[in-house]
Amino acid sequence: MRSMTGYGHWAYRADGYVIESEIKSYNNRYLEISKYLSPVLQAYESYIDEKIKSVAKRGHIEFSLKLRMLESEETLSLDKGLLSSYISVFSEIGKETGLKPAFSDYASIDGLIAHDKETDAERYKEGLDECLEHCLSMLDEAKDREGEGTKQDLSKLGSSFEESLEFVEARADELEEHYSKLLQDKFSKLSGDKPDQAVFMTELAAILVRYSINEEVSRLKVHLKEYWKLLSSSEPVGKKLDFLCQEMQRECNTIASKSQLVEINLAVVNMKDNIEDIREQVRNIE
């Protein structure tokens, strides 16, 4: 069992530059990846997505990869051919006007001085891979560590639910006796001390079919068995557990609507409270 939340950070230093990486993961129903990449590293966007997907199945992921230059990555180059042409033109102008060109006249010439910037993404591939490896490893460990803590909490809640369900199952016969006595008292008032047994049994059977909780208890036991199975699984189980909780909640609501015994109703309240706590924890796992 793995949590959806985690954090990782790593920095790679090389001659002339540093790559800083950070990854954060939050709860989310689906997998969403949000990234900030320095422009020269954007060529690796799809590559980074695939790496992240290898460690995350659900959650909102925020990943940043920033390139910081320790030395200027810009170089200046002079277009000597263009310069030669302007020198010739300025010389002709000087002959005609007697004026000499200033340095600013040359500096303002578009394209004479070129600004060359490093744009080879391959240069940073090694640093990018190291940052990804360590960031994702830290995220992976955090998700496993937090997931183990969540699993322990879910185990306690499951045990509490199971105890309450066993109590309800043990009192199911008492619930049937309760309705039998209510019906018998009603018949006695209407027909005297000796009610018509055939009519009585027919009415009792109809009531027990309507108010028996045996089927709900049986389904809850099946659901609980699946619950323990999912808790021991190494696969992402968050969505399955959430759906299972909905089914368990439905059965508990049905039992509560049928029962008139305070003891059973109190146990069902505890079961429903356990389910709400379970669902809260399930929101944190993949």
N, C-alpha and C positions, 0 to 999 in steps of 0.2 A: 504494500500500500504506500502510495506516494502523495505528498502534499502538492498543491499547486503553487505554493509560495516559496520563494527562495531568492538568493542574491549571490552575485559573483563579480569580482573585479580583478583586473590584471593590467600590467603595463610592460611593454617591450621597449627596450632601449637599444639603439644601434648608433653607428657613427652618423651623426648629423640629424637624427630624428628620434622621436618617441611616439609609440602608438599606445593610447590608453583605451581600455575597454571596460564596459560595465553592463551587467545584465540584471534585470529585476523581473520577477514573476508574481502576478497577482491572480486572485480568483476570477474566473470567467467561465461561462458555460461552454464556450468553444475556444479553439486555439486562435489567438490573434497576435500577430507579430508587428510591433512598431519599432522602427529603426531610425537612428541618426548616424549617417556615415559621412566622413570627410569626402569632398567631391572626388578626389583621385581614387578613393576606395569603393566608390559606388558600382564599379564594374563587378564587384564580388557580391552583390546583393542577393542573387539567387543562391549562390554557394552558401552564404551565411544562413539563409532561410532553411536550407536542407540540414545543416548542422544543428540548428536549434530544434527542428522537428524530431531529431534523433533522441532528444532528452525530454521533450515536452509534448504531451498529447492534448492537454487542455490548459487554459489559462491565458491571461493577457501578458505578453512578453514585451518588455522595453529593453532595447539593446542599443548601445552607442559605441562607436568606434571612431576615435578622434586622432588625427595625425597632427603632431606638433613638431615643427622644424626647429632644430637647435642651431642650424646654420641656414643662411638665406638660400632658398632653393631657386631664386631668380638669378639669371645671368643676363648681361647686356651684350648685344652684338651690333656691329656697325655695318650698314650696307655700303660697302666701298664703291660699288658701281654707281649707286645713286648719289653718293657724296661727290664723286668725280664729275658727274653731270652738273650738279649745282655749283661746284667751284668754277666750272667753265662758264656757266650762265652769269654768276656773280661777277666774274672777271669782265665779261662783256658789259655788264651794267656799270662797273667801276670805270671802264674806259669812257662810257657815254656820259656819266654823271660826276665822276670824280669821287664818288663815295666808296668806302670800303665796308664789306659786310661784317657784322658783329657775330659773336658766338651764339647769341640768342636767335639770330636769323637761321642758323643751322639747326639749333635745338628744336625749333618749332616746325621743322619739316616732318611731315607725317611719313612714318616708315623708315626714316633714316637710322633711328636707334630702336632696335627690337628688344622687347622684354621676353626672354625665354624662361618658361617655368616647367619644372619636372612634372611630367604627366604619365610616366611609365608605372602603371599599377603593379606590374610584376615585381618591381623592386621591393615592394612591401609585403609580398605574399608570405614570406617566412614569419614576419612579425604578426601578421594577421592570424596565421594558423596557430601560433603559440598563444595569442590572446584568446582565441576561440577555445582552444583545448583547456586552458586553465579556468576560464570563466564558466564554461559549461560543466566542467568537473566540479567546481565549487557549487554551482546551481544544483547539480545532480545530488551531491552529498546533502545539501540543505533540504531538498525535497524528500529524500529518504529519511533523514533524521526527524523532520517534522511529521512525516507520514507515520513513522513508528509510534510517535507520541499520540497521534490521532487514533491509531489502531487500538492502543491501550484504552483510550477513553471510550471508543465504540464497543470494545469488549465488555467493559463495566456496564455500559448502558444496556447492551444485549442481555447480560446476565440478570440485570434488574427487571427487564421486560419478561424474561423467561420465568423468573420467580413469580411475578404477578399472574402470568398466564397459567402456571401450574396451580395457583390458588383458585383462579376462575374455573379451571377444569374440574378441580376437586369439589367446587360448590355448584356445578351444573345440575347435578341430581337434586340438590336442595332447592334449586330454582323451579324444577318441575314439580317437586312436592308442594312448593309454595302455591303455584297455580292450581294444583289439584285440590288443595285445601280451600282456596278461594272459591273454586267452582262448586265444591261439595257444600260449603256453607251457603252459597247462593241457592243451590237446588233445595237444600233443607228448608230454607225460609219459604221457598215457593211451593214445595210439594210435601212438606212435613218431614218427619224423621227418616222416612224410607223413600228416597228419590228413585225414580225409574232408572235402574242400572244401565239399561241399553242406551237410553237417551244420554245419561250421564257420561258413559264411556265414549259415546260419539262426540259429544261436546268437548270432553277432555282431550281426545285425540286431535281434534281440530285446533284447540288452543296450543297444545304441545308442538304441533307442526309449525304453528305461527310464532311461538315464543321460545322454542328450543334454541340453545346457543351452541349445540354440539358441532354443527357444520362450521360455524365461524371459528370455534376453537381448533378444529381440525385443520382449517386453512391457515390459521395463524401458526400452527406448529410446522406446517410445510414451509411457510414463508420464513420462519425463524431458522429452519434448517438451511435454507438458501442463504440467509444472512450470514451464518457462520462460515459457509462455504466461500462467499465473496470476501469475507474478512481475511481468509487465508490465501486468497489468490494473489499472484504476482502481476496480474494484468490490471489495466485501468478499470476501476469498478464504480467510480463516482456516479455516473448516470444510472447504472443498474441499481445501486443502493437507493438512490433518490426515488426511482420508480417503485422499488420494493416497499419503501416507507409509505408511499401513497396507498398501496394495496393493504398494508397492515393498518393504516389509519382508518380505512373504509371498514374493515372487519371490526375494529374496536368501536367505531361509531354504531355499527349494527348491534353489537352486544349491549352497548349502553342503552339503546332504544328499546331493547327487549326486556332488560332486567329491571326488577323492582326490589332487588335485594341491595341494601346499602353496602354490604361488604364487597359484593361483586362490583358495584359501581365505583367504589373507592379504588379497587384494584385496577379497573379500567382507566380511571383518571391517571393513575401512576404510569400505566402502559402508554397512554397518549402523551404524557409528559416526556417519557423516554423517547418516543418517536420524534417529538419536536426537537429534542436535544440531539438525537442522531442526525436528523436532517440538517441541523445547524453545522454539525461537524462534517457531514458529507459535502457541504459546499466548499470545503477546503481541500478536497482530494481530487486527484485525476479520475 
